[in-house]
Amino acid sequence: MYRYIGNKAKLLPFIMDKTRELIGCTGVVADIMAGTGSVSLEFRRQGYSVIASDIMTYSYHHLVVNLLLNESPAFAGLRHIPFNNTTPYEAVIDYLNALEAKKGFFFNEFAPDGKPESSCDPRKYFTSENAAKIDCIREQINSWIDLNQITNTEASLLKHTLIMAVNRVANISGTYGYFLSDFKKNALESIILTPIQFDETENVNHTVFQGFAEDLAENITADLCYIDPPYMKRQYAANYHILETIAKGDFPDAIGKSGLRDWWDQHSKFCTKTRGIDSFESVISKMNCDKFIISYSEDGLFSLQQLMECFAKYGSVDVQHIDYNRFRSNNSPLPKKLKEYIITIQK
């Protein structure tokens, strides 16, 4: 999907094998820190009923698209757009691509020709042309939402599509924690919305939530719960702040040189040594579920021994060790290889 801290795309075969080992080929699976939704989508493809959630709004939109759609929505409120011989979704994307660029929030806060509200130096997350294009598309989507011309699912699909386009032209090394001083090649390309390919798996009987795993756990009943927590101190809400702004469609104060939004309300306790273990225990003890799969890394905040001691309170524990290529921003001094753990708990 896109470069993302902790993306599990390459671990999918191991996760699916372990899932089949624990509950067979059918059942309800919860994915409660779902991120970009790659694991949830694979659960769907394998025939499981999925309950997916995340605290981030951009993740919510990805999950709606990955789990609740297998074809273009009707976009019945946008019949003034000629659909011709395309799907309604493709027609709407063509309409958005044809909009005239407009200098707005993204132009002022995240482009070199802008004037940040905080009076700091202009930022270089996007070229000025691309930032203005993002502004006009955001404005149009917001207008359709305000006028009730698109459904919540349709709004999620359009925001998902915009986020994917933004990622292709963002002037960053890996995350949105900061921008590069010079524009790299892909950032100089013009932003174009590209219609996604819907997963045609007919299984769309799934549930998507937004919230903290610790808060949602007591209301979830599942045969198996997959937990993919943050491993490090780096907060997703800070590292992907621009995607969150696109997902929310709002206009937050852009703070400091990097233009961060206020993200503390999405601060994950799993990213802290003082509260991370308590958060694990909260999820495992509250959820009506007997089997858990937890992904973790050898360079995470907690050692394998600490995790084993915590999880052993709730049942039998097993660990599978997998050699893995770590996520690295450009010029990172960290070694390329590390071990990932797939930990299972059976109450």
LINDA-V298224 format. One record per backbone hydrogen bond with DSSP energy under -1.0 kcal/mol. CO is the residue of the C=O (numbers start at 0). NH is the residue of the N-H. Records with the same first field share a line. If there is no record, write none. Layout:
BEGIN
CO: NH ; NH
END
This chain:
BEGIN
3: 6
7: 10
10: 14
11: 15
12: 16
13: 17
14: 18
15: 19
16: 20
17: 21
18: 22
19: 23
26: 48
27: 222 ; 223
28: 50
29: 225
30: 52
33: 36
36: 40
37: 41
38: 42
39: 43
40: 44
41: 45
42: 47
43: 46
48: 28
49: 206
50: 30
51: 208
52: 33
53: 210
55: 59
56: 60
57: 61
58: 62
59: 63
60: 64
61: 65
62: 66
63: 67
74: 77
77: 80
82: 85
86: 90
87: 91
88: 92
89: 93
90: 94
91: 95
92: 96
93: 97
95: 98
103: 107
104: 108
105: 109
109: 125
110: 113
115: 118
124: 170
126: 130
127: 131
128: 132
129: 133
130: 134
131: 101 ; 135
132: 136
133: 137
134: 138
135: 139
136: 140
137: 141
138: 142
139: 143
140: 144
141: 145
142: 146
143: 148
144: 147
150: 154
151: 155
152: 156
153: 157
154: 158
155: 159
156: 160
157: 161
158: 162
159: 163
160: 164
161: 165
162: 166
165: 168
169: 171
170: 179
184: 187
185: 188
201: 203
203: 205
206: 51
211: 215
212: 216
215: 218
216: 219
219: 287
223: 29
224: 292
225: 31
226: 294
230: 300
234: 238
235: 239
237: 240
238: 175
239: 243
240: 244
241: 245
242: 246
243: 247
244: 248
254: 259
259: 254
262: 265
263: 266
267: 270
268: 271
271: 275
274: 278
275: 279
276: 280
277: 281
278: 282
279: 283
280: 284
281: 285
282: 286
286: 288
287: 221
289: 346
290: 224
291: 344
292: 226
293: 342
295: 340
296: 299
302: 306
303: 307
304: 308
305: 309
306: 310
307: 311
309: 312
310: 313
315: 345
317: 343
319: 341
321: 339
323: 337
328: 331
335: 325
337: 323
338: 297
339: 321
340: 295
341: 319
342: 293
343: 317
344: 291
345: 315
END
